[in-house]
């Protein structure tokens, strides 16, 4: 195989390596010895024969050096290394994805992106595409996928933990079943919503005036399922039935057959004994839609 200029340059660098000096010295010793012998046999001048032998020995030395270090032979002609994806950019993409998709949550979102195994090597991706795997939520411990749709496509899943810090309402005193809550019965306290029941109360205005469904103790977090709206219609109460239709409005008397909060459906028996359903309203009114 012909020796290229780049390979000769590589050989010149190799000559600086002390490990190759013994080999070169040995070749030079044998070259002087065999030049004398060959000149006597060939009957020609020693100077001419020495030049021929020197070129031959140089070629042999080159072949020996290439054989002992095949990596150097092709160092100048090796292919460029594949550029790898920066792991920190993957984590940054996951972080941006989480915060941009949790802006509507009530409270402060705190995301902790898990570590990615540094032994994983991925080809460089021009555009990272984070996504939420099927069945995963942006809530608590989860997993975020990152996909590369370039020619060298790949997908990786990154662990993450998402916490949401917000003010949660706690009872400040014991309250018995059936009592209406007032503003002094509850107080806000910072808590992690991820570790709380999903219906935990956070808005104080939404609970004031609501009725407790069971006994509540001091220091207990307040949940929406512990409360109900106050009744505006009570069982056995006399009510006014209002029948509304297109172009007419008729009222009559009736009797409620159940308790109902405003806007709830309640059954009423009218004066003729017929049972009809309507929506409970303030001021003992049941709205009958026609």
Order of alpha helices (4+ residues) and beta strands (2+ residues): alpha-alpha-alpha-alpha-alpha-beta-beta-beta-beta-beta-beta-beta-beta-beta-beta-beta-beta-beta-beta
